[in-house]
């Protein structure tokens, strides 16, 4: 759940203690005359953005989500909670109403956009990090199976293919299909134009059944019953492709920039599993998740709130190191509570990313209750959305952030930090 703003508009108005990034208009068409001059200009703009990011990260350790992630991976107390507080798009204020096709951007321009976008969340006191992402959201891998990604609605996949069609076509090329060449270009540009401390994030790899659902549509739910052998063959194909793409990206990115946090590097998303029973998951889907878990040696899971998905993955996948839980009001299969998730985890060293919708009028007390849990469990991350919050509430949200930071220092870190 994210705020939706135009990063390039917002970044120029930040009230950093360092100079804000310079506004610029970047042409999307190039001509031979002046090409070298423009390339040098983009490099200078990227260098300027890198300088701002480096200085801002140094000045705001309390917003460093990468440091919080390192602490939870080690199971150690951290000085700052690094909380995300978000809201939905405020259509009444004109947000989210632009459905035009975004301009074509070169790899260099996408790097510049990525550098400038790193700090936009700081205006709301939300977490920041030095990382540039890849891909086009949930449609990144489905695009390789021939799905069209609609740029007017966030590159959401359009249409679907039949099971017979995708089996006849075979596995897509894990280097040249879909938007994979664009991601490879972006990786090369990021490595060429930015310092090594700028991490390169994996695209949204989704999970095996999520991809199958995107590609097949409703047939993904009928095929396990009507033609289980063909369905199993397709899931095997998807798993082969998933692992091949992951290994290519790991190789192209390199160890210096590859994300180490399991919630970014080895997480499988199980959103569509919420639409099937535990029995269907265990019989038809689990074998393919097991292949991924065994390949990585450990696994992170996005259960998309469903209790039966949380329990099935916790109890049947080996070496789960990352999970998610929290209250969400409108879901397909309910929501796993934080209490129930922690009870299932027990004393296992599993990171739990808490993501919850906030009750109106009780937001701060609700969050403080979660922060209190960190006195006995250092492997918690915190993210919240006020479904009722609007753009006009932003100053109130910023003030709440500061009060929660203070509460953490006085009531959590002062207890566990000193003891640690």
C-alpha positions in Angstrom: 0.0 0.0 0.0 1.7 3.2 -1.2 1.1 6.8 -1.6 0.8 7.8 -5.3 2.6 11.0 -6.4 4.6 12.0 -9.3 8.1 11.6 -7.9 9.7 14.2 -10.2 7.2 16.8 -9.1 7.5 16.1 -5.4 11.3 15.7 -5.2 12.0 19.3 -6.2 10.0 20.6 -3.2 11.5 18.6 -0.4 12.7 20.6 2.6 16.0 18.8 3.0 18.8 20.2 5.0 20.8 19.7 1.8 20.1 21.4 -1.5 17.0 20.0 -3.3 17.5 18.3 -6.6 17.4 20.6 -9.6 14.3 20.4 -11.7 14.9 19.5 -15.3 13.0 18.5 -18.4 14.5 15.5 -20.1 13.6 15.0 -23.8 12.6 11.5 -24.7 13.8 11.8 -28.3 17.5 12.1 -29.2 19.2 13.3 -32.4 22.8 12.8 -33.4 23.8 16.4 -32.9 24.3 17.1 -29.2 23.9 13.4 -28.2 27.3 13.3 -26.3 26.5 16.6 -24.6 23.1 15.3 -23.5 24.7 12.1 -22.2 27.2 14.1 -20.2 24.4 16.2 -18.9 22.5 13.2 -17.6 25.6 11.8 -16.0 26.0 15.1 -14.2 22.4 15.1 -13.1 22.8 11.6 -11.8 26.0 12.5 -10.0 24.1 15.5 -8.4 21.3 13.2 -7.3 23.8 10.6 -5.9 25.4 13.4 -3.8 22.0 14.5 -2.4 21.0 10.9 -1.6 24.4 10.2 0.2 24.2 13.3 2.3 20.5 12.8 3.1 21.0 9.2 4.2 23.8 10.2 6.5 21.6 12.9 8.1 18.6 10.7 8.6 19.6 7.4 10.2 16.1 7.3 11.8 14.6 6.7 8.4 17.0 4.0 7.1 14.9 1.0 6.4 18.1 -0.9 5.2 19.6 -0.5 8.7 16.3 -1.7 10.3 16.3 -4.7 8.0 19.9 -5.6 8.9 19.0 -5.4 12.6 16.0 -7.8 12.2 18.1 -10.2 10.2 20.6 -10.3 13.1 17.8 -10.4 15.7 19.2 -7.4 17.5 17.5 -4.3 19.0 17.5 -1.2 16.8 17.7 2.4 17.8 14.9 3.6 15.4 11.5 1.9 14.6 11.5 3.0 10.9 7.8 2.9 10.5 5.8 3.3 7.3 2.6 5.3 7.6 0.6 5.5 4.4 -2.7 6.4 2.9 -4.6 5.6 -0.3 -4.9 7.7 -3.4 -7.0 10.8 -2.7 -9.1 11.0 -5.8 -11.1 13.9 -4.3 -7.8 15.9 -4.4 -7.1 14.9 -8.0 -4.7 12.1 -7.3 -4.5 8.9 -9.4 -6.6 10.4 -12.3 -3.9 10.5 -15.0 -4.4 7.5 -17.3 -2.2 8.8 -20.1 0.6 6.6 -21.5 3.8 7.6 -19.8 6.7 8.8 -22.0 9.3 6.4 -23.2 12.5 6.7 -21.1 16.0 5.6 -21.9 17.9 3.4 -19.4 19.9 6.5 -18.3 16.8 8.5 -17.7 15.3 5.7 -15.7 18.4 5.7 -13.5 18.0 9.4 -13.0 14.3 8.9 -12.1 15.3 6.1 -9.7 17.9 8.2 -7.9 15.5 11.2 -7.6 12.7 8.9 -6.3 14.7 7.4 -3.5 14.0 10.2 -1.1 10.4 11.2 -1.9 9.0 9.3 1.1 11.1 11.4 3.5 8.6 14.2 3.1 6.2 12.0 5.2 9.0 10.8 7.5 8.6 7.4 5.9 11.5 5.0 5.3 14.3 5.6 2.7 17.0 3.5 1.2 19.6 3.6 -1.6 18.0 1.2 -4.0 16.7 1.3 -7.6 14.1 -1.2 -8.7 13.5 -3.1 -11.9 10.6 -4.3 -13.9 7.0 -3.2 -14.3 5.2 -4.5 -11.2 3.2 -7.7 -11.0 3.2 -8.1 -14.8 7.0 -8.4 -15.1 7.2 -12.2 -15.5 3.7 -12.7 -17.0 4.8 -10.4 -19.9 7.2 -13.1 -21.0 4.2 -15.4 -21.6 2.8 -13.0 -24.2 0.6 -10.8 -22.0 0.2 -7.1 -22.8 1.1 -4.7 -20.0 -1.2 -1.7 -20.0 0.9 1.4 -19.3 -2.2 3.5 -18.6 -3.0 1.5 -15.4 0.4 0.8 -14.0 1.4 -1.9 -16.5 -1.3 -4.2 -15.3 -1.4 -7.4 -17.5 -4.3 -7.5 -20.0 -5.9 -10.7 -21.4 -4.9 -14.3 -20.8 -3.9 -17.4 -22.7 -5.1 -21.0 -22.7 -3.3 -23.8 -21.0 -2.8 -25.5 -24.4 -1.4 -22.4 -25.9 1.2 -21.8 -23.2 2.2 -25.5 -23.2 2.6 -25.5 -26.9 4.8 -22.4 -26.8 7.1 -23.8 -24.2 9.2 -22.0 -21.6 9.9 -18.3 -22.5 13.5 -17.4 -23.0 14.8 -16.2 -19.5 17.1 -13.7 -21.2 15.2 -12.3 -24.2 11.5 -12.7 -23.6 9.1 -10.0 -22.5 10.7 -7.0 -20.7 13.8 -9.0 -19.5 16.1 -7.2 -22.0 14.9 -3.9 -20.7 15.8 -5.0 -17.1 19.2 -6.1 -18.3 19.8 -2.7 -19.9 18.7 -1.0 -16.6 21.1 -3.1 -14.6 24.0 -2.2 -16.8 23.1 1.5 -16.7 22.8 1.5 -12.9 26.1 -0.2 -12.5 27.8 2.1 -15.0 26.3 5.4 -13.7 26.0 5.0 -9.9 28.3 4.0 -7.0 28.3 0.4 -5.6 26.3 1.4 -2.5 23.3 1.9 -4.7 21.5 -1.4 -4.5 19.5 -2.9 -7.4 16.2 -4.4 -6.3 14.7 -7.4 -8.0 11.4 -6.9 -9.9 8.1 -8.1 -8.4 8.8 -11.8 -9.1 5.4 -12.8 -7.7 4.9 -16.6 -7.0 4.2 -19.6 -9.2 0.4 -19.7 -8.8 0.2 -15.9 -9.0 1.9 -16.1 -12.4 -0.3 -19.0 -13.5 -3.4 -17.0 -12.5 -2.3 -13.9 -14.4 -1.5 -16.0 -17.6 -4.4 -18.4 -17.6 -7.1 -16.4 -15.9 -10.0 -18.4 -14.6 -8.6 -21.6 -16.2 -6.0 -21.6 -13.4 -8.8 -22.7 -11.0 -10.5 -25.3 -13.3 -7.4 -26.9 -14.7 -6.3 -28.7 -11.5 -9.5 -30.6 -11.6 -10.2 -30.9 -15.3 -6.6 -31.6 -16.5 -4.3 -32.0 -13.5 -1.4 -33.4 -15.6 -1.3 -30.5 -18.0 -1.7 -28.1 -15.1 1.2 -29.7 -13.3 3.3 -29.5 -16.5 2.5 -25.8 -16.8 3.4 -25.0 -13.2 6.7 -26.9 -13.7 7.4 -24.7 -16.7 6.6 -21.6 -14.7 8.9 -22.7 -11.9 11.7 -23.5 -14.3 11.3 -20.0 -15.9 11.0 -18.3 -12.5 14.2 -19.8 -11.2 16.1 -19.2 -14.5 15.1 -15.5 -14.5 16.1 -15.1 -10.8 19.5 -16.6 -11.4 20.1 -14.4 -14.5 19.1 -11.3 -12.5 21.4 -12.4 -9.6 24.3 -12.9 -12.0 23.7 -9.6 -13.9 23.3 -7.6 -10.7 26.3 -9.1 -9.0 26.9 -9.8 -5.3 27.8 -6.2 -4.3 24.4 -4.8 -5.3 22.1 -7.8 -5.0 19.5 -7.3 -2.1 20.3 -9.4 0.9 17.0 -8.9 2.8 14.9 -12.1 2.3 11.7 -10.0 2.0 13.3 -8.6 -1.2 15.5 -11.4 -2.6 13.7 -14.7 -1.9 10.1 -13.9 -1.2 7.3 -15.7 -3.0 3.9 -14.0 -3.3 0.9 -16.2 -2.6 -2.0 -13.7 -3.3 -4.0 -16.0 -5.6 -3.5 -19.0 -3.2 -6.1 -17.1 -1.0 -8.6 -18.1 -3.7 -8.1 -21.9 -3.3 -8.4 -24.3 -0.4 -5.5 -25.6 1.7 -6.1 -29.0 0.1 -5.6 -27.6 -3.4 -2.5 -25.8 -2.3 -0.9 -28.9 -0.7 -1.8 -31.2 -3.7 -1.1 -28.9 -6.7 0.9 -25.9 -5.7 3.1 -26.9 -2.7 5.5 -29.1 -4.8 6.5 -26.1 -6.9 7.0 -23.8 -3.9 9.1 -26.5 -2.4 11.4 -26.5 -5.4 11.9 -22.7 -5.0 12.5 -23.0 -1.2 15.0 -25.9 -1.8 16.8 -23.9 -4.6 17.3 -20.9 -2.3 18.0 -22.8 0.9 15.4 -20.7 2.7 12.3 -18.7 1.7 10.2 -15.6 2.5 6.5 -15.6 2.0 3.9 -12.9 1.3 0.6 -14.7 2.3 -1.5 -11.7 1.2 -3.2 -11.9 4.6 -5.0 -15.3 4.3 -4.7 -17.3 7.5 -4.9 -20.7 5.7 -2.1 -19.5 3.4 0.0 -18.4 6.3 -0.4 -21.7 8.2 0.1 -23.9 5.1 3.4 -22.1 4.1 4.6 -22.0 7.7 4.0 -25.7 8.3 5.0 -27.2 4.9 7.8 -25.1 3.5 11.3 -25.6 4.9 13.4 -22.8 6.4 10.9 -20.0 6.3 12.8 -16.9 7.4 10.3 -14.1 6.5 6.5 -13.8 6.8 3.9 -11.1 6.9 0.8 -10.6 9.0 -1.8 -8.0 10.0 -5.3 -6.8 9.9 -6.9 -6.0 6.6 -10.6 -5.4 6.5 -11.6 -6.5 3.0 -9.9 -9.7 1.9 -10.7 -12.9 0.0 -10.0 -15.3 2.8 -9.7 -13.3 6.0 -6.6 -11.9 7.6 -4.0 -13.5 9.9 -3.7 -11.5 13.0 -0.3 -10.5 14.5 -1.0 -12.4 17.7 -1.8 -15.6 15.8 1.2 -15.2 13.5 3.5 -14.7 16.4 2.0 -17.7 18.2 2.7 -19.9 15.1 6.2 -18.6 14.7 7.1 -19.2 18.4 10.8 -19.0 19.1 11.9 -19.6 15.5 14.1 -16.8 14.2 11.6 -15.6 11.6 11.2 -12.0 10.5 7.6 -10.8 10.7 6.7 -7.8 8.6 3.6 -6.3 10.3 1.3 -4.6 7.8 -2.1 -3.4 9.1 -5.0 -1.1 8.4 -5.5 1.4 11.1 -8.7 1.8 13.1 -10.1 5.3 12.8 -9.6 7.4 15.9 -7.3 4.8 17.6 -4.4 4.9 15.1 -1.6 5.8 17.5 -2.5 3.5 20.3 -2.9 0.7 17.8 0.6 1.2 16.5 2.1 1.6 20.0 0.7 -1.8 20.9 2.7 -3.3 18.0 5.8 -1.4 18.9 5.6 -2.8 22.5 6.0 -6.3 21.0 9.6 -5.4 20.0 10.6 -5.4 23.7 10.6 -9.2 23.4 10.9 -9.8 19.7 13.5 -7.8 17.7 12.6 -9.3 14.4 9.6 -7.1 13.7 9.0 -4.5 10.9 6.1 -2.0 10.9 3.9 -0.7 8.1 0.5 0.8 8.4 -2.2 2.4 6.2 -4.9 4.8 7.2 -7.6 3.9 4.8 -9.6 6.9 5.8 -6.6 9.4 5.6 -6.6 12.0 2.9 -4.1 14.4 1.6 -5.3 17.0 4.0 -4.1 14.7 6.9 -0.5 14.7 5.9 0.7 17.1 8.6 -1.1 15.1 11.2 0.6 11.9 9.9 4.0 13.6 10.1 3.4 14.6 13.6 2.2 11.1 14.6 5.5 9.8 13.1 7.5 12.0 15.4 5.5 11.0 18.5 5.9 7.3 17.6 9.7 7.8 17.2 9.8 9.4 20.6 7.7 6.6 22.1 10.1 4.0 20.7 13.1 5.7 22.3 11.4 6.0 25.7 9.4 2.8 25.9 11.2 0.3 23.7 14.8 1.1 22.9 15.6 2.5 26.4 14.6 -1.0 27.7 16.0 -3.4 25.1 18.8 -1.3 23.7 20.5 -0.8 27.1 20.0 -4.4 28.0 21.4 -5.5 24.7 
